[in-house]
Amino acid sequence: MNEKQFEWYEVDVEFITETEGRNGDVKQRVTTEKYLVNATSPTEAEANFNAYAAEKQFVDFRTKKAVEKKYIDVVK
């Protein structure tokens, strides 16, 4: 069985969002989202995500970590 492995990294990204409370005060909230990024190292995964974020014009974000995930194949 010939299994092809892809090099994918799960990148955790923190976003700061502002929400308005009931009394009109503005609160900041930190949320973490996960992105799956094709790369050859954690450093490259973060760089690839940052390029993606710049293209999408993301603001107020911080990449927290990139962890390699092993996949045999991607099924469409």
Backbone as CSV, one residue per row, in Angstrom:
resi,resn,N_x,N_y,N_z,CA_x,CA_y,CA_z,C_x,C_y,C_z
1,MET,0.842,-1.181,0.000,0.000,0.000,0.000,0.888,1.245,0.000
2,ASN,0.758,2.069,-0.996,1.546,3.288,-1.118,0.740,4.460,-0.583
3,GLU,1.098,4.919,0.608,0.354,6.005,1.237,1.135,7.299,1.103
4,LYS,0.492,8.286,0.523,1.118,9.589,0.379,0.758,10.416,1.611
5,GLN,1.741,11.036,2.216,1.470,11.867,3.378,1.638,13.329,3.017
6,PHE,0.741,14.123,3.511,0.788,15.555,3.322,1.350,16.184,4.586
7,GLU,2.029,17.294,4.452,2.530,18.008,5.612,1.585,19.166,5.902
8,TRP,0.780,18.979,6.912,-0.210,19.971,7.300,0.049,20.392,8.739
9,TYR,-0.200,21.655,9.006,-0.037,22.189,10.349,-1.333,22.856,10.778
10,GLU,-1.737,22.554,11.993,-2.894,23.207,12.578,-2.379,24.454,13.294
11,VAL,-2.801,25.610,12.812,-2.341,26.876,13.359,-3.462,27.486,14.190
12,ASP,-3.175,27.721,15.474,-4.123,28.373,16.367,-3.904,29.876,16.289
13,VAL,-4.990,30.600,16.048,-4.913,32.046,15.875,-5.887,32.715,16.840
14,GLU,-5.386,33.686,17.586,-6.230,34.468,18.492,-6.691,35.731,17.781
15,PHE,-7.982,35.993,17.881,-8.563,37.213,17.343,-9.153,38.018,18.492
16,ILE,-8.968,39.320,18.443,-9.585,40.204,19.426,-10.779,40.860,18.751
17,THR,-11.938,40.651,19.333,-13.153,41.248,18.792,-13.780,42.122,19.869
18,GLU,-14.512,43.109,19.427,-15.199,43.985,20.367,-16.696,43.739,20.269
19,THR,-17.328,43.647,21.431,-18.778,43.476,21.484,-19.344,44.553,22.394
20,GLU,-20.574,44.897,22.131,-21.242,45.911,22.943,-22.140,45.224,23.957
21,GLY,-21.962,45.610,25.219,-22.773,45.043,26.292,-24.165,45.649,26.318
22,ARG,-24.988,45.157,27.217,-26.372,45.650,27.329,-26.439,47.130,27.681
23,ASN,-25.509,47.569,28.495,-25.534,48.973,28.916,-24.719,49.872,27.990
24,GLY,-24.312,49.358,26.836,-23.617,50.162,25.843,-22.109,50.173,25.963
25,ASP,-21.572,49.531,26.995,-20.116,49.506,27.134,-19.511,48.513,26.137
26,VAL,-18.302,48.806,25.706,-17.616,47.965,24.738,-16.668,47.034,25.475
27,LYS,-16.771,45.744,25.161,-15.919,44.744,25.788,-15.068,44.079,24.719
28,GLN,-13.823,43.812,25.070,-12.959,43.069,24.157,-13.014,41.599,24.511
29,ARG,-13.063,40.785,23.482,-13.132,39.336,23.668,-12.060,38.681,22.815
30,VAL,-11.378,37.710,23.389,-10.360,36.963,22.654,-10.943,35.609,22.280
31,THR,-10.922,35.307,20.991,-11.386,34.004,20.518,-10.240,33.329,19.774
32,THR,-10.199,32.006,19.859,-9.169,31.237,19.162,-9.830,30.432,18.055
33,GLU,-9.265,30.534,16.859,-9.740,29.770,15.712,-8.588,28.928,15.192
34,LYS,-8.909,27.808,14.574,-7.899,26.892,14.044,-7.942,26.908,12.519
35,TYR,-6.747,26.945,11.923,-6.599,26.911,10.475,-5.665,25.768,10.110
36,LEU,-5.973,25.076,9.032,-5.135,23.996,8.540,-4.288,24.559,7.401
37,VAL,-2.966,24.494,7.561,-2.038,25.154,6.636,-1.036,24.139,6.095
38,ASN,-0.821,24.147,4.782,0.173,23.292,4.145,1.528,23.974,4.258
39,ALA,2.517,23.266,4.840,3.844,23.847,5.042,4.844,22.736,5.319
40,THR,6.124,23.107,5.386,7.166,22.129,5.674,7.724,22.266,7.082
41,SER,7.294,23.316,7.815,7.762,23.517,9.188,6.755,24.412,9.909
42,PRO,6.808,24.435,11.243,5.922,25.335,11.982,6.145,26.804,11.609
43,THR,7.397,27.178,11.394,7.704,28.561,11.024,7.085,28.925,9.681
44,GLU,7.193,28.002,8.716,6.595,28.243,7.405,5.070,28.276,7.504
45,ALA,4.494,27.430,8.359,3.041,27.424,8.538,2.556,28.777,9.049
46,GLU,3.265,29.342,10.015,2.891,30.661,10.525,3.057,31.725,9.447
47,ALA,4.139,31.652,8.682,4.362,32.622,7.601,3.277,32.497,6.536
48,ASN,2.911,31.266,6.172,1.848,31.055,5.181,0.520,31.604,5.691
49,PHE,0.234,31.377,6.969,-1.010,31.920,7.523,-0.971,33.438,7.519
50,ASN,0.162,34.027,7.913,0.259,35.491,7.945,0.054,36.092,6.554
51,ALA,0.565,35.424,5.516,0.347,35.885,4.145,-1.142,35.804,3.798
52,TYR,-1.783,34.708,4.199,-3.225,34.534,3.981,-4.000,35.627,4.708
53,ALA,-3.616,35.905,5.966,-4.303,36.917,6.768,-4.148,38.303,6.144
54,ALA,-2.977,38.594,5.598,-2.761,39.889,4.946,-3.644,40.013,3.707
55,GLU,-3.745,38.916,2.947,-4.589,38.914,1.748,-6.055,39.135,2.111
56,LYS,-6.486,38.515,3.213,-7.881,38.634,3.666,-8.118,39.878,4.521
57,GLN,-7.046,40.636,4.779,-7.087,41.866,5.557,-7.587,41.637,6.986
58,PHE,-7.100,40.563,7.615,-7.414,40.312,9.021,-6.724,41.381,9.870
59,VAL,-7.374,41.779,10.948,-6.774,42.731,11.895,-6.907,42.155,13.300
60,ASP,-6.079,42.639,14.197,-6.130,42.238,15.604,-6.082,40.724,15.785
61,PHE,-5.029,40.108,15.269,-4.864,38.669,15.436,-3.431,38.367,15.840
62,ARG,-3.252,37.167,16.392,-1.916,36.701,16.776,-1.880,35.198,16.590
63,THR,-0.867,34.704,15.895,-0.715,33.251,15.770,-0.103,32.734,17.070
64,LYS,-0.755,31.735,17.660,-0.308,31.197,18.945,0.656,30.038,18.772
65,LYS,0.276,29.077,17.936,1.136,27.904,17.751,0.781,27.207,16.454
66,ALA,1.723,26.404,15.979,1.513,25.578,14.795,1.976,24.170,15.137
67,VAL,1.064,23.214,14.992,1.334,21.823,15.344,1.135,20.958,14.107
68,GLU,2.122,20.114,13.810,2.021,19.241,12.642,0.926,18.206,12.858
69,LYS,0.120,17.989,11.828,-0.933,16.978,11.836,-0.676,16.029,10.686
70,LYS,-0.771,14.738,10.951,-0.504,13.720,9.923,-1.818,13.309,9.263
71,TYR,-1.855,13.458,7.954,-2.993,13.016,7.164,-2.464,12.107,6.071
72,ILE,-3.199,11.078,5.758,-2.834,10.168,4.675,-3.255,10.766,3.338
73,ASP,-4.444,11.338,3.296,-4.963,11.898,2.058,-6.035,12.916,2.387
74,VAL,-6.315,13.787,1.436,-7.396,14.741,1.559,-8.465,14.298,0.582
75,VAL,-9.659,14.043,1.069,-10.758,13.530,0.244,-11.733,14.647,-0.048
76,LYS,-12.063,14.788,-1.287,-12.985,15.847,-1.703,-14.367,15.287,-1.886
